């Protein structure tokens, strides 16, 4: 048991920090960001030896996005724990375009300059993860649907590359994402109810 732990400690640490990070995001707790940055560093160590170069590079980009989200959740509109937004229609097109272009570019880079055997899958999950993270930073509730799709893909990708603990982690992520979506949906409904009550009260006050 000790030998197994010593051999797999990076995956285990990634499991623990990753699960805690997603759980905190579901609870709209800003500490998801510093913990997420720690998780990025752990995954960087895990993915490079496994040949998941795009996923490893993703961790570096996550560091920048983590800082962006940390700032928005402490100084922007997202600072309010009761703030939940829907993805603006004008943003949907460029989010899809950014994901598609990112996946195409990463696939070319991996196929041309690395020995990756899973270039397309690695690139596609990487690009989609970046889109999902940006949506999470903006507290757009649909981020959870993108994350669920990414996590399902990562379960399969991790199994193919022999990262069984990481595969189990992403399976757990799926459940945590469902929890996150339901938690955010409750807050969104509560906010809508308060807004409706305020609108109903205004005419009454005017008549008074």
C-alpha angles and dihedrals in degrees: 000000000000091000090051091049092050091049095047102031094118093055090045092050089047089051093052098043093041094052092047091048094054092044091053091048089054088053091047091239115157091217086079087084103057089041090048091053090054088050091052091057092050093049090048088062092046101046102046096064089045091057094245092135098162091049089049092049088048089065090062091051088047088059089061092043089047090058090046092052093043090055094046093048091050103036109015134070087280089069088087108087088211093057114108123160138191119235107265113244091233089058097053095075096050092043090056091044092049091050094048095046092045092051092048094049094045092048090054092047094049095044092047105039107024140050093238113150093195100046099144096044092043092049095045094051090045094052093045091049091055091051091049093049092052090050090050090051089055091045092238103164095217089070088089093063091052091048092051091054091047093048093051089053092047091053090059093042093050092050091051091052094044098249096136097165091050089049089054090048092054090047087055089047089060091058091044091050090054088050090048093051093048091047093050091045091056090051091046092052091047090052092049090050092053091049092050091049090051092051092049091049094053097068090046091053091048092053091048 
